Amino acid sequence: MFAPFRSAPLSTRLVVGGALAIGLVERIGWALARANGSATGEAYNVAAAIGNGRGFADAFQIGQGATAHLMPLPPMVAGGVYATLGVGSKVAEAVLLGWALLLTFATYALFACVARRIGVGRKACVAGFAFLCVAPIFTTTEAFDFRAWEGGMTMSAAGLFLLLALRFDASQKTEKRAMGRGAVALLAALPALILFLQPMIGLAACVASILLLWRRRDAVRPIDVAPFLIAFALLFGGWTARNVAVMGAPIVLRDNLGLELAVANHAGAVNPADPKAAFEARLGTVHPYVSTAAFDALRRAGGEIAYAKALGAQTRAWMAAHPGDTARLWAGHLRQIVLPAPWQFRTAHGRALPIVRAVLLDIVTVAGLIGLGLLLRDRDRRRRALYLAPFVLLPILLYVPFQPILRYIWLVYAPLGYCAAFALERLVRRQ
């Protein structure tokens, strides 16, 4: 499975091992250097509530009550650790740091294998893996956020799904069961799990699954789709039933759409002199996690569902009345996804590090998009690269209406990193 690293020369294995060691030291050191040693945000609040026996609750403030602001699995994992080892204890945070880093490096390794199967050279895959491990771009996201947020879990599952999909696509017509029934069942079930973890990436997995089903319709039986249907029914059915019982509404995903639209689309975000200040001011106005006044408004509205619906209605009315400003905002969001600015690295210390991070990420993103284009143009690689393309293009396009934050941008980082390595490989070959 781990084709880029299997049977590799000693020098290659030393590069991989060295990059992994440096990456671990970087992220562990970053975690130890920060005063707040836990994850932050609503996911941490929910995990802490679970750990303290209050259930899936208190996303914005302690005492808020039940919530559907987040998809449940990642906070439940962190909450289980807190329930066992103590909320905020050093042992619990060490375990969750290990979990977050495992998911991070598993994502990078799995996408290296995906890139190799698509046709990216071994040296390029190793170089891409080394860069992703060593480059200090997302250290806060990887060392803290993924303890309770969904990105690491989502993309490691996505990498495994793509690896299985490419293997199934390459199997011969006469080898229907070559992968084994368990692997085929896992391949079928993973899109439902990914959709439940992170709907944007889940849609990409569903698109890739439909492409695979169409191409390999000769090798697929109706029973092979059953794991997807069962997983979908259990995950979404159970979550929706819980929300009907606890929240009083059949919420299938999350109830935060209106809030996220309101954070990103408003008059103050149109051509601000200081984008960071404008973003933080907006959070302080409407976001109940950041603002006590906003939390009080949530209470007066009757809870998070009513509050998000009211904000969504106000925001859609503003967008309809200001189509030009909305178009400019969305174009700006696209630029902030593809070419992030230093101000977006709000957790970085000092003035130089945010600039370094932004420049590195901009290079990776631009080179990655070029590399993806080259893969799709290549006759020998196009068939396989089409499975990867939705995992890059769909998240970028689907996040355009919202304010890009680092956790969103990280979702396309590993796929683009290996596409960038392919672009570099092509450039070197032409010299």
C-alpha positions as CSV (number, residue, x, y, z in Angstrom):
1,M,0.0,0.0,0.0
2,F,2.7,2.5,0.9
3,A,4.3,2.4,-2.5
4,P,6.4,5.6,-2.3
5,F,8.3,4.2,0.7
6,R,8.2,0.5,0.2
7,S,11.5,-1.1,-1.0
8,A,13.0,2.4,-1.3
9,P,16.7,3.0,-1.1
10,L,18.2,3.7,2.3
11,S,18.7,7.3,1.4
12,T,15.0,7.7,0.6
13,R,14.0,6.1,3.9
14,L,16.4,8.4,5.7
15,V,14.8,11.4,4.1
16,V,11.3,10.2,5.0
17,G,12.3,9.3,8.5
18,G,14.1,12.6,9.0
19,A,11.3,14.7,7.7
20,L,8.8,12.8,9.9
21,A,11.1,13.4,13.0
22,I,11.5,17.1,12.2
23,G,7.7,17.5,11.7
24,L,7.0,15.8,15.0
25,V,9.5,18.0,16.9
26,E,8.1,21.1,15.3
27,R,4.5,20.4,16.2
28,I,5.3,19.1,19.7
29,G,7.5,22.1,20.4
30,W,4.7,24.4,19.1
31,A,2.2,22.7,21.4
32,L,4.5,23.0,24.4
33,A,5.3,26.6,23.7
34,R,1.6,27.8,23.7
35,A,0.1,28.9,27.0
36,N,-3.2,27.3,26.3
37,G,-2.5,23.6,26.0
38,S,-5.8,22.4,24.5
39,A,-7.8,22.8,21.4
40,T,-10.0,25.9,21.2
41,G,-13.3,26.9,19.8
42,E,-16.7,25.3,19.9
43,A,-15.4,21.8,19.3
44,Y,-13.3,22.0,22.5
45,N,-16.3,23.3,24.4
46,V,-18.5,20.4,23.3
47,A,-15.7,17.9,24.0
48,A,-15.3,19.4,27.5
49,A,-19.0,19.2,28.1
50,I,-19.0,15.5,27.1
51,G,-16.0,14.9,29.4
52,N,-17.8,16.6,32.3
53,G,-21.0,14.6,31.8
54,R,-23.2,17.3,30.2
55,G,-23.5,15.5,26.9
56,F,-23.2,17.0,23.4
57,A,-23.7,20.5,24.5
58,D,-22.4,24.0,25.3
59,A,-20.8,24.8,21.9
60,F,-20.7,28.5,22.6
61,Q,-20.9,28.9,26.4
62,I,-21.2,26.7,29.5
63,G,-24.8,26.3,30.4
64,Q,-26.1,26.8,26.8
65,G,-27.5,23.3,26.6
66,A,-27.7,20.8,23.7
67,T,-26.2,21.8,20.4
68,A,-26.1,20.8,16.8
69,H,-23.6,23.4,15.8
70,L,-21.0,20.7,15.0
71,M,-21.0,17.2,13.4
72,P,-20.6,14.8,16.3
73,L,-17.8,12.3,15.8
74,P,-14.5,14.3,16.4
75,P,-15.8,16.1,19.5
76,M,-17.1,12.8,20.8
77,V,-13.6,11.2,20.4
78,A,-12.0,14.1,22.3
79,G,-14.9,14.0,24.9
80,G,-14.3,10.3,25.5
81,V,-10.6,11.0,26.2
82,Y,-11.6,13.8,28.6
83,A,-14.2,11.6,30.3
84,T,-11.5,9.0,30.9
85,L,-8.4,11.1,31.7
86,G,-9.9,14.4,32.9
87,V,-10.8,17.6,31.0
88,G,-7.7,19.6,30.3
89,S,-5.4,17.3,32.2
90,K,-1.8,17.0,30.9
91,V,-2.3,13.3,30.2
92,A,-5.5,13.9,28.2
93,E,-3.9,16.7,26.2
94,A,-0.9,14.5,25.5
95,V,-3.1,11.7,24.2
96,L,-5.1,14.1,22.0
97,L,-1.9,15.7,20.7
98,G,-0.7,12.2,19.7
99,W,-4.1,11.6,18.0
100,A,-4.0,14.9,16.1
101,L,-0.5,14.2,14.9
102,L,-1.3,10.7,13.9
103,L,-4.2,11.9,11.8
104,T,-2.0,14.6,10.2
105,F,0.9,12.4,9.2
106,A,-1.4,9.6,8.2
107,T,-3.1,12.0,5.8
108,Y,0.2,13.0,4.3
109,A,1.4,9.4,3.9
110,L,-1.9,8.2,2.4
111,F,-2.0,11.0,-0.1
112,A,1.6,10.2,-1.0
113,C,0.4,6.7,-1.9
114,V,-2.6,8.2,-3.8
115,A,-0.2,10.4,-5.8
116,R,2.1,7.4,-6.6
117,R,-0.9,5.4,-7.8
118,I,-2.0,8.3,-10.0
119,G,1.5,8.4,-11.6
120,V,3.5,10.9,-9.7
121,G,7.2,9.8,-9.5
122,R,8.6,8.2,-6.4
123,K,11.1,11.0,-5.8
124,A,8.4,13.7,-6.2
125,C,6.1,11.8,-3.7
126,V,8.9,11.6,-1.2
127,A,9.8,15.3,-1.7
128,G,6.1,16.2,-1.3
129,F,5.8,14.2,1.9
130,A,9.0,15.8,3.3
131,F,7.7,19.3,2.5
132,L,4.3,18.7,4.1
133,C,6.0,17.3,7.2
134,V,8.7,20.0,7.6
135,A,7.0,23.2,6.3
136,P,5.7,25.2,9.4
137,I,2.5,26.3,7.7
138,F,-0.3,24.7,9.7
139,T,1.4,23.8,13.0
140,T,-1.4,25.3,15.1
141,T,-4.1,23.6,13.1
142,E,-2.4,20.3,13.3
143,A,-1.2,20.4,16.9
144,F,-4.3,21.8,18.4
145,D,-7.4,22.0,16.2
146,F,-7.4,18.3,15.2
147,R,-7.7,17.2,18.8
148,A,-11.4,18.0,18.5
149,W,-12.1,19.4,15.0
150,E,-12.8,17.3,12.0
151,G,-10.1,18.1,9.4
152,G,-7.5,15.4,10.3
153,M,-10.0,12.6,10.6
154,T,-11.7,13.7,7.4
155,M,-8.7,13.8,5.2
156,S,-7.1,10.6,6.5
157,A,-10.4,8.9,5.7
158,A,-10.4,10.6,2.3
159,G,-6.9,9.4,1.6
160,L,-7.8,5.8,2.4
161,F,-10.9,6.1,0.3
162,L,-8.9,7.3,-2.8
163,L,-6.3,4.6,-2.4
164,L,-9.0,1.9,-2.3
165,A,-10.9,3.5,-5.2
166,L,-7.8,3.7,-7.4
167,R,-7.0,0.1,-6.6
168,F,-10.5,-1.1,-7.4
169,D,-10.4,0.9,-10.7
170,A,-7.2,-0.7,-11.7
171,S,-8.4,-4.3,-11.0
172,Q,-9.1,-6.5,-14.0
173,K,-12.6,-7.4,-15.1
174,T,-12.1,-11.0,-14.1
175,E,-10.8,-10.0,-10.6
176,K,-14.1,-8.7,-9.1
177,R,-13.2,-9.9,-5.6
178,A,-9.4,-9.3,-5.9
179,M,-9.5,-6.7,-3.1
180,G,-11.4,-8.9,-0.7
181,R,-14.9,-8.4,0.5
182,G,-13.9,-6.4,3.5
183,A,-11.9,-3.9,1.4
184,V,-14.8,-3.5,-1.0
185,A,-17.2,-2.9,1.8
186,L,-14.9,-0.3,3.4
187,L,-14.6,1.4,0.0
188,A,-18.4,1.6,-0.3
189,A,-18.9,2.8,3.3
190,L,-16.2,5.4,3.5
191,P,-18.0,8.1,1.4
192,A,-20.9,8.0,3.9
193,L,-18.5,8.4,6.8
194,I,-16.6,11.2,5.1
195,L,-19.9,13.0,4.3
196,F,-20.8,12.7,8.0
197,L,-17.5,14.0,9.1
198,Q,-17.2,16.9,6.7
199,P,-19.9,17.5,4.0
200,M,-17.7,19.4,1.6
201,I,-15.1,16.6,1.4
202,G,-17.9,14.1,1.6
203,L,-19.5,15.5,-1.6
204,A,-16.1,15.0,-3.3
205,A,-16.0,11.4,-2.2
206,C,-19.5,10.8,-3.5
207,V,-18.6,12.3,-6.9
208,A,-15.5,10.1,-7.1
209,S,-17.7,7.1,-6.1
210,I,-20.2,7.8,-8.8
211,L,-17.4,8.0,-11.3
212,L,-16.0,4.7,-10.1
213,L,-19.4,3.0,-10.2
214,W,-19.9,4.2,-13.8
215,R,-16.5,3.1,-14.9
216,R,-16.5,-0.3,-13.2
217,R,-20.2,-1.1,-13.6
218,D,-19.1,-4.5,-15.0
219,A,-17.6,-5.4,-11.7
220,V,-20.1,-3.9,-9.3
221,R,-23.2,-5.7,-8.0
222,P,-26.1,-4.1,-6.2
223,I,-25.1,-5.7,-3.0
224,D,-21.8,-3.8,-3.2
225,V,-23.6,-0.5,-2.6
226,A,-25.2,-1.8,0.6
227,P,-22.4,-0.7,3.0
228,F,-22.8,2.9,1.9
229,L,-26.6,2.8,2.4
230,I,-26.3,1.1,5.8
231,A,-23.6,3.5,7.0
232,F,-25.5,6.5,5.7
233,A,-28.7,5.4,7.4
234,L,-27.0,4.7,10.7
235,L,-25.0,7.9,10.8
236,F,-27.4,10.4,9.5
237,G,-30.5,8.6,10.8
238,G,-29.1,8.4,14.3
239,W,-27.9,12.1,14.3
240,T,-31.2,13.4,12.8
241,A,-33.2,11.4,15.4
242,R,-31.1,12.8,18.2
243,N,-31.7,16.3,16.9
244,V,-35.4,15.8,16.7
245,A,-35.5,14.5,20.3
246,V,-33.0,17.0,21.8
247,M,-33.1,20.1,19.5
248,G,-36.7,19.8,18.4
249,A,-35.9,19.9,14.7
250,P,-34.8,17.3,12.1
251,I,-31.3,18.7,11.6
252,V,-29.5,16.4,9.2
253,L,-26.1,18.1,9.2
254,R,-25.4,21.3,11.3
255,D,-27.6,24.3,12.3
256,N,-24.9,26.9,11.7
257,L,-25.4,27.8,8.0
258,G,-27.0,31.2,8.7
259,L,-24.3,32.1,11.3
260,E,-21.4,31.3,8.9
261,L,-23.1,33.3,6.1
262,A,-23.5,36.2,8.4
263,V,-19.8,36.1,9.5
264,A,-18.6,36.3,5.8
265,N,-21.2,38.5,4.0
266,H,-21.8,42.0,5.3
267,A,-21.1,45.6,4.5
268,G,-18.0,45.8,6.7
269,A,-16.2,43.1,4.8
270,V,-16.4,45.0,1.5
271,N,-13.0,46.6,0.8
272,P,-11.9,47.0,4.5
273,A,-8.7,48.9,5.3
274,D,-7.8,46.1,7.7
275,P,-9.3,42.7,6.7
276,K,-8.2,41.1,10.0
277,A,-9.7,43.8,12.1
278,A,-12.9,43.7,10.1
279,F,-13.1,39.9,10.4
280,E,-12.5,40.0,14.2
281,A,-15.0,42.9,14.6
282,R,-17.7,40.8,12.8
283,L,-17.0,37.8,15.0
284,G,-17.4,40.1,18.0
285,T,-20.7,41.3,16.7
286,V,-22.5,38.1,15.7
287,H,-20.6,35.0,16.9
288,P,-21.9,33.6,20.2
289,Y,-18.6,31.9,21.0
290,V,-16.6,35.2,20.7
291,S,-19.2,37.7,22.0
292,T,-21.2,37.7,25.2
293,A,-23.6,40.2,23.5
294,A,-24.1,37.7,20.6
295,F,-24.7,34.9,23.0
296,D,-27.3,36.9,24.9
297,A,-29.0,37.6,21.5
298,L,-28.9,33.9,20.8
299,R,-30.7,33.3,24.1
300,R,-33.3,36.0,23.3
301,A,-33.9,34.5,19.9
302,G,-34.8,31.2,21.5
303,G,-31.6,29.2,20.9
304,E,-29.0,28.5,18.3
305,I,-31.4,27.3,15.6
306,A,-33.6,30.3,15.7
307,Y,-30.6,32.6,16.0
308,A,-28.8,31.1,12.9
309,K,-32.0,31.2,10.9
310,A,-32.6,34.9,11.7
311,L,-29.0,35.8,10.9
312,G,-29.3,33.8,7.6
313,A,-32.4,35.6,6.6
314,Q,-30.8,39.0,7.3
315,T,-27.7,38.1,5.4
316,R,-29.6,36.7,2.4
317,A,-31.6,39.9,2.3
318,W,-28.4,42.0,2.4
319,M,-26.9,39.8,-0.4
320,A,-30.0,40.2,-2.6
321,A,-29.9,44.0,-2.1
322,H,-26.2,44.2,-2.8
323,P,-25.3,41.7,-5.6
324,G,-22.2,43.6,-6.7
325,D,-20.8,43.7,-3.2
326,T,-21.6,40.0,-2.7
327,A,-19.8,39.1,-5.9
328,R,-16.8,41.1,-4.8
329,L,-16.8,39.4,-1.4
330,W,-17.0,35.9,-3.0
331,A,-14.2,36.7,-5.4
332,G,-12.2,37.8,-2.4
333,H,-13.0,34.6,-0.6
334,L,-11.8,32.6,-3.6
335,R,-8.5,34.6,-3.6
336,Q,-8.1,34.0,0.2
337,I,-8.5,30.3,-0.4
338,V,-6.1,30.1,-3.3
339,L,-3.7,32.9,-2.2
340,P,-4.0,33.2,1.6
341,A,-2.8,36.5,3.0
342,P,-0.6,36.8,6.1
343,W,-3.5,38.2,8.2
344,Q,-5.3,34.9,7.9
345,F,-2.7,33.2,10.0
346,R,-4.1,34.9,13.1
347,T,-2.6,32.5,15.6
348,A,1.0,33.0,14.4
349,H,3.4,34.9,16.6
350,G,5.5,37.8,15.4
351,R,5.4,39.5,12.0
352,A,7.7,37.3,10.0
353,L,6.1,33.9,10.5
354,P,2.7,34.8,9.1
355,I,4.4,36.1,5.9
356,V,6.5,33.0,5.6
357,R,3.5,30.8,6.0
358,A,1.4,32.7,3.5
359,V,4.2,32.8,0.9
360,L,4.8,29.0,1.2
361,L,1.1,28.2,1.1
362,D,0.6,30.5,-1.9
363,I,3.4,28.7,-3.8
364,V,2.0,25.3,-2.9
365,T,-1.5,26.2,-4.0
366,V,-0.6,27.8,-7.3
367,A,1.9,25.0,-8.2
368,G,-0.6,22.4,-7.1
369,L,-3.4,23.8,-9.3
370,I,-0.9,23.8,-12.2
371,G,0.1,20.2,-11.3
372,L,-3.5,19.1,-11.2
373,G,-4.0,20.6,-14.6
374,L,-1.0,18.8,-16.0
375,L,-2.2,15.5,-14.5
376,L,-5.6,15.9,-16.1
377,R,-4.0,16.7,-19.5
378,D,-1.7,13.7,-19.4
379,R,-3.3,10.7,-21.2
380,D,-1.6,8.2,-19.1
381,R,-2.7,9.8,-15.8
382,R,-6.0,11.5,-16.6
383,R,-8.2,8.5,-15.7
384,R,-6.7,8.2,-12.2
385,A,-6.3,12.0,-11.6
386,L,-10.1,12.5,-12.2
387,Y,-10.7,10.8,-8.8
388,L,-8.4,13.3,-7.1
389,A,-9.8,16.4,-8.8
390,P,-13.1,16.7,-6.8
391,F,-11.1,16.7,-3.6
392,V,-9.4,19.9,-4.7
393,L,-11.9,21.7,-6.8
394,L,-15.2,21.1,-4.9
395,P,-14.0,22.4,-1.5
396,I,-12.4,25.5,-3.0
397,L,-15.7,26.3,-4.9
398,L,-18.1,25.3,-2.1
399,Y,-16.3,27.4,0.5
400,V,-16.5,30.6,-1.6
401,P,-19.7,31.9,0.1
402,F,-18.0,31.7,3.5
403,Q,-15.0,33.3,5.2
404,P,-12.0,31.1,4.6
405,I,-10.1,30.0,7.7
406,L,-7.1,27.8,8.0
407,R,-9.0,24.7,9.0
408,Y,-10.9,24.9,5.7
409,I,-7.8,25.6,3.6
410,W,-6.0,22.7,5.1
411,L,-8.5,20.3,3.6
412,V,-6.9,20.8,0.1
413,Y,-3.3,21.2,1.4
414,A,-2.2,17.6,1.0
415,P,-3.8,16.9,-2.4
416,L,-2.3,20.2,-3.7
417,G,1.1,19.5,-2.1
418,Y,1.5,16.3,-4.2
419,C,0.1,18.0,-7.3
420,A,2.7,20.7,-6.8
421,A,5.4,18.0,-6.5
422,F,4.3,16.6,-9.9
423,A,4.5,20.1,-11.4
424,L,8.0,20.4,-10.1
425,E,8.9,17.0,-11.4
426,R,7.7,18.0,-14.9
427,L,9.7,21.2,-14.7
428,V,12.9,19.4,-13.7
429,R,12.4,16.9,-16.6
430,R,12.2,19.7,-19.1
431,Q,15.4,21.3,-18.0
